[in-house]
Structures are given as C-alpha cells and as structure tokens.
Amino acid sequence: MADEKPPVVAEKTLHPTSLCNTTSISRTLRSIQPAHYLFKVESLSVLLNTDIEKYESGSFEVGGYKWSLCIYPNGNKKSDGEGHISLYLEISEAQNLPLGWEVTVNFKLFVFNHIHEKYLTVQDADGKVRHFNAMKTRCGFAQFLSLDVLKDPRNGYLMDDSCIFGAEVFVIKYSGKGESLSMIKDPVDGTFTWTIENFSALNQEVLDSEIFTVKELKWRLVLYPKGNNKAKNKSLSLFLELTNRETLHQRKLYTAFELLIKDQCNDEIVMPSHVKSNAKVWFRDTIENWGFPNMVSLSDLNDKSKYFLLNDSLIVEAKISLMMHSKNIS
C-alpha cells in the first residue's frame, strides 16, 4: 500500500464560472504543509449525504486581508463541478473594503494524502494570478478533486472518514520601494585637473582640491605632499574622495578611475612619463576615499630629470571612466 501513488490527474481546461474564470490548473505533491490555513472535515460521508450545498470556513488573515475557504461537498453544479469537490478561496468582509478595491493574489489550495504524507497542491498553471474585487470575491476550482478519487481509501485522501484541506495565499502588493541602476561610461565631465603652485613651500600635511561634479556626484582630490601613514616621508599619497557620500543612503557606487601625476616635459621628441594608477572600487556612505598611498616616491617627485615639478608647480589629474550608481525610486 505504501508504494501506491495517487492517481495522476491530467491538467485540463475548465469552463469559466460565475465566481472566477478558471483556466489550466496544475496538480503536484509536496511534503510541506500549507503556510496559512488548514481545514479538517470530519465525518465526510455524513456531509456528502446532507442537502448542504456549500460550507464556508472561519476566516484567516494574510497580506492585510481576511480570507476563508468555501467548499462544495458535492460540487458546484453551476460551474461544471458535479462529481467533484469544489474548493474556493474567498475574501472575507468585502463590504468593509474601500470603493473600487482590488486585490491581486497568487494562491494554492491543498488536500492531504495520508498514504504518502504529502499534500496534493492545486493551483493555476504558469503562475497565473487572480484579481479579487467587489464583483469577484471568490476564486478556486470547481473540479478540485473527483469524488470517486476522494472516497476511495486506496488513494489516501480519506482516513477515518476525515480529510484535510488547506490554503496558501500570496498577496501581490507593490511596496512603494524600488531601485534604479544607471551606468555611465566616459562621462563628459569626468576629467579634473588640479595645478598646485609653490609646491616646495607647502607646509600642510594634507591638501584638498576644489570640489568637482560628475553627474550630480561631488568629488575632490586629497593629496599628502609627504605621504600619509606608512608612506610618510617616502611617497606622495593621492586619493579620490566622494564628498556627498551621504546621498548613497547605504547603497554602493561602483567607480573606475585613474589618478595621474603629470610629466610636464615639453620635449616633443621624448614621450612624457606620467605616473598613473588605476582603480575599480565600490564607494559607500561609510568609506571616505580610495586612492594610492605610494602614488609616486618623493625621490622621483623631486628628480628634476623627470619633470613632475616644473616652475615649482605640480599638476594632478583625476579621470573617472565609469560609474555604476543606484538610486531609490518610488
């Protein structure tokens, strides 16, 4: 007996009902019980022999709405359900909902198989959603399960004249939250040049450039003439800083950029030997800057044959070549 499988019920197209248009349905088995509601019917044989056309369960709440199950023990004959149990999901207290209301739902209905200890899961095929409104407060399946299949104990749906139904409801409701991701390659305003004059006379530990704007984001260069931290008195340190990083709101900004110390040699024959460093990094609202502690050694910087300093001026350049930025939308 334990090796028997429940009868295979082929997918079929049902006739539309006055309660809810029904198209192709899917039937599968799963071991996990329904998330939202279980409805046990005891003494089913007695119920089947009464003149009760339908029975509505108590209500349960999902997604801010109240729901109930509606069962037709001998089928909803008005919707071609004769010879079957008809089972529907109904929105409760619809009279309390505002004028023009509509609730979009993806739902599953269940019946427990005692032999396999799994639930037969009945749902619309292809993830179809249903729209509940004032004119359509109930949706489900007129031919949920054949009575012949249900009443045959060898199929496992009936035990001690009892069966268990269930429901799982997912209310599809826009939360008002979203995100827009934009990618900007080679922005026209992505290059910034900073000329620092009287470089040898500088006595500041750190210099900040003026702020420049690239696609609404504000940047500046941060330069340590004699290095910072472990590079102190060894190298010039150079960083790119996002000054309005608080606008990221815990989101990330991917940036590809190049920092450059310009070789100011004017010899048309000799190719300039700029010092360049490239990075591809994520800026966050908690990260102040990215850059290079050892941008150029102080010995190379002060080497007159390298022309980094000309007339005691240093030219620094930043080029942002790519930005990938997300924004909240509503």
C-alpha positions in Angstrom: 0.0 0.0 0.0 2.8 2.5 0.9 4.2 2.2 -2.6 1.0 3.2 -4.3 0.9 6.6 -5.9 -2.2 8.9 -6.0 -4.0 8.9 -9.3 -2.5 11.1 -11.9 -4.9 13.9 -12.7 -4.1 15.5 -16.1 -4.2 19.2 -16.5 -7.4 20.4 -18.1 -9.1 23.5 -19.1 -12.3 24.1 -17.1 -15.3 26.1 -18.1 -15.4 29.6 -16.8 -17.5 30.1 -13.6 -19.5 33.0 -12.4 -17.2 33.1 -9.4 -13.9 33.2 -11.1 -12.6 32.4 -14.6 -10.5 29.2 -14.4 -8.0 28.2 -17.0 -5.4 25.4 -16.9 -4.5 24.0 -13.5 -1.5 22.2 -12.1 -1.5 19.4 -9.5 1.6 18.3 -7.7 2.6 16.7 -4.4 4.7 18.4 -1.7 5.6 17.4 1.8 5.4 20.9 3.4 2.1 21.8 4.9 0.2 24.9 3.8 1.5 28.1 5.3 -1.7 29.9 6.1 -4.7 27.7 6.9 -5.8 24.1 7.5 -9.4 22.9 7.3 -10.2 19.4 8.6 -13.6 17.9 7.6 -14.7 15.0 9.8 -17.5 12.6 9.0 -17.3 13.5 5.3 -19.8 10.8 4.4 -22.4 12.5 6.5 -21.7 15.8 4.9 -21.9 14.3 1.4 -25.4 13.0 2.2 -26.8 16.2 3.5 -28.5 18.9 1.5 -25.8 21.4 2.4 -24.7 23.0 -0.9 -21.6 24.7 0.5 -19.8 25.5 3.7 -17.6 28.5 4.5 -14.7 28.1 6.9 -13.6 30.6 9.6 -11.5 33.5 8.4 -7.7 33.8 8.5 -5.6 36.9 7.7 -2.9 37.1 5.0 -1.4 40.3 3.5 -3.7 42.6 5.4 -6.9 40.9 4.2 -9.2 38.3 5.7 -9.9 35.1 3.8 -11.9 31.9 4.1 -12.3 28.6 2.3 -15.6 27.7 0.7 -16.2 24.0 0.0 -19.0 22.5 -2.1 -19.1 18.8 -0.9 -20.9 17.6 -4.0 -19.5 20.1 -6.4 -20.6 23.5 -7.7 -23.0 22.3 -10.3 -23.4 25.8 -11.7 -19.7 25.7 -12.7 -19.4 22.1 -14.1 -18.3 20.8 -10.7 -20.7 17.8 -10.5 -19.0 14.6 -9.3 -16.2 16.6 -7.7 -15.4 18.5 -4.5 -15.3 22.2 -5.4 -12.9 24.4 -3.3 -12.6 28.1 -3.4 -10.6 30.9 -1.7 -12.9 33.8 -0.7 -12.1 37.2 0.5 -14.0 37.9 3.8 -15.7 41.1 4.9 -15.5 42.6 1.4 -18.2 45.1 2.5 -15.6 46.8 4.7 -13.2 47.4 1.9 -13.0 50.8 0.2 -14.9 51.6 -3.0 -13.1 50.3 -6.1 -10.9 47.9 -4.2 -8.9 45.1 -6.0 -6.6 42.5 -4.5 -4.2 40.6 -6.8 -3.3 37.1 -5.5 -1.4 34.0 -6.3 -2.8 31.1 -4.3 -2.7 27.4 -3.8 -5.3 25.0 -2.4 -4.4 21.7 -0.8 -5.7 18.3 0.3 -3.6 15.9 2.4 -2.7 12.4 1.2 -2.3 10.2 4.2 -0.6 7.4 2.4 2.3 9.5 1.1 2.1 12.0 3.9 2.1 14.8 1.3 -0.2 17.5 0.2 -1.8 17.5 -3.3 -1.3 21.1 -4.4 -3.7 22.5 -6.8 -3.0 25.9 -8.4 -3.3 27.8 -11.6 -0.7 26.8 -14.2 2.1 29.0 -15.2 2.0 31.2 -12.1 -1.3 32.9 -13.2 -2.5 35.5 -10.7 -6.1 36.2 -9.7 -7.8 39.6 -9.2 -10.4 39.8 -6.4 -12.8 42.8 -6.4 -16.3 43.7 -5.5 -17.7 41.7 -8.4 -15.5 38.7 -7.9 -14.9 37.8 -4.3 -14.2 34.1 -4.7 -11.8 32.2 -6.9 -10.9 28.5 -7.0 -11.5 25.2 -8.7 -14.9 23.7 -9.5 -13.3 20.3 -10.2 -10.8 20.4 -7.3 -10.8 16.6 -6.8 -13.0 13.9 -8.1 -15.4 12.4 -5.5 -14.6 8.9 -6.8 -10.9 9.5 -6.1 -11.6 11.2 -2.8 -13.9 8.4 -1.4 -11.6 5.5 -2.5 -9.5 4.8 0.6 -6.8 3.3 -1.6 -6.0 6.8 -2.8 -5.1 8.1 0.6 -7.1 11.3 0.8 -9.7 9.9 3.2 -8.8 8.4 6.6 -11.4 7.5 9.3 -13.9 9.4 7.2 -11.9 12.6 7.5 -9.9 14.7 5.1 -7.7 17.8 5.5 -7.8 20.8 3.1 -5.5 23.8 3.2 -4.7 27.2 1.7 -1.7 29.3 0.9 -2.1 32.9 -0.2 0.4 35.4 -1.5 -1.0 38.9 -1.9 0.8 40.8 -4.6 1.0 44.4 -3.5 3.5 47.0 -4.6 5.5 48.1 -1.5 6.4 51.5 -2.9 10.1 50.7 -2.8 12.4 50.2 -5.8 15.8 50.9 -7.2 17.1 52.4 -10.4 20.6 51.3 -11.5 22.4 53.6 -14.0 25.8 53.0 -15.7 27.7 56.0 -17.1 30.7 55.3 -19.2 33.2 58.1 -20.0 31.2 61.0 -18.7 32.0 64.2 -20.5 32.7 66.0 -17.1 34.7 63.1 -15.8 38.2 64.6 -16.0 39.5 67.1 -13.4 42.9 68.8 -13.5 44.5 70.3 -10.4 47.5 72.6 -10.6 49.4 73.1 -7.3 51.8 76.1 -7.4 54.7 76.8 -5.0 54.8 73.1 -4.1 58.1 73.3 -2.3 56.8 75.9 0.1 53.8 73.8 1.2 53.8 73.1 4.9 50.3 71.4 5.1 50.2 67.7 5.9 47.2 67.3 3.6 45.7 69.4 0.7 42.2 69.2 -0.7 41.3 70.3 -4.2 38.3 72.2 -5.1 35.1 70.1 -5.5 34.2 69.0 -9.0 30.9 67.5 -10.1 30.4 64.4 -12.2 26.8 63.5 -12.9 25.4 65.1 -9.8 28.1 63.4 -7.6 30.6 65.7 -5.9 34.3 64.7 -5.8 37.6 66.1 -4.8 41.3 65.1 -4.7 43.1 64.6 -1.4 46.9 64.9 -1.6 49.5 64.3 1.1 52.7 66.0 -0.2 54.9 63.9 2.0 52.8 60.8 2.3 50.4 59.5 4.9 50.6 56.7 7.4 53.2 54.1 6.2 54.1 56.1 3.2 55.0 59.2 5.3 58.3 60.8 4.2 58.6 58.1 1.5 56.0 58.9 -1.2 53.4 61.4 -2.2 49.9 60.0 -1.4 46.8 60.8 -3.6 43.2 59.9 -3.1 39.8 60.4 -4.7 37.1 61.3 -2.3 33.3 61.4 -2.7 32.2 64.4 -0.7 28.5 63.9 -0.7 28.6 60.2 0.0 25.7 60.5 2.5 23.5 60.6 -0.6 24.2 57.0 -1.2 21.9 56.0 1.7 23.6 52.7 2.5 23.9 51.9 -1.2 27.1 51.4 -3.3 28.7 53.4 -6.1 31.0 51.4 -8.4 33.7 53.7 -9.9 36.5 53.1 -12.3 39.0 55.9 -12.2 42.6 56.9 -12.9 44.8 59.3 -10.9 47.8 60.9 -12.6 50.9 62.9 -11.8 51.7 64.8 -14.9 55.2 64.7 -16.5 55.5 68.3 -17.7 58.3 67.8 -20.1 57.8 69.9 -23.2 60.2 68.0 -25.4 58.2 66.9 -28.5 60.6 64.0 -29.2 60.5 62.4 -25.7 57.3 60.8 -24.7 56.0 62.1 -21.4 56.3 59.6 -18.5 53.2 60.4 -16.4 52.7 58.4 -13.2 49.3 56.7 -13.5 47.4 54.5 -11.1 44.0 52.9 -11.8 41.3 51.5 -9.6 37.9 49.9 -9.8 36.2 50.3 -6.4 32.9 50.5 -4.5 32.3 53.8 -2.7 29.9 53.6 0.2 28.5 56.2 2.6 30.9 54.7 5.3 34.0 54.9 3.1 35.6 58.3 2.8 38.0 57.9 -0.1 40.0 55.5 -2.3 43.5 56.0 -3.7 47.2 55.3 -3.5 49.4 55.9 -0.5 52.5 55.4 -2.7 51.4 57.3 -5.7 55.0 58.5 -6.5 58.1 58.3 -4.4 59.5 61.5 -3.1 62.8 60.8 -4.7 61.2 60.5 -8.2 59.0 63.5 -7.5 62.0 65.7 -6.7 64.1 64.3 -9.5 64.5 67.3 -11.9 65.1 65.0 -14.8 61.5 63.6 -14.5 59.7 67.0 -14.9 56.9 66.2 -12.3 57.7 69.6 -10.8 58.1 72.5 -13.3 58.5 76.0 -12.1 57.6 74.6 -8.6 54.2 73.5 -9.9 52.7 70.1 -9.7 49.8 69.0 -12.0 47.5 66.3 -10.8 44.6 64.8 -12.7 41.7 62.5 -12.0 39.7 60.8 -14.7 36.5 58.9 -13.9 35.8 56.5 -16.7 32.8 54.5 -15.4 30.2 55.0 -12.7 27.5 52.5 -11.7 25.1 54.1 -9.3 21.8 53.0 -7.8 19.0 55.3 -6.6 15.8 54.6 -4.7 12.6 55.1 -6.6 9.0 55.3 -5.5 
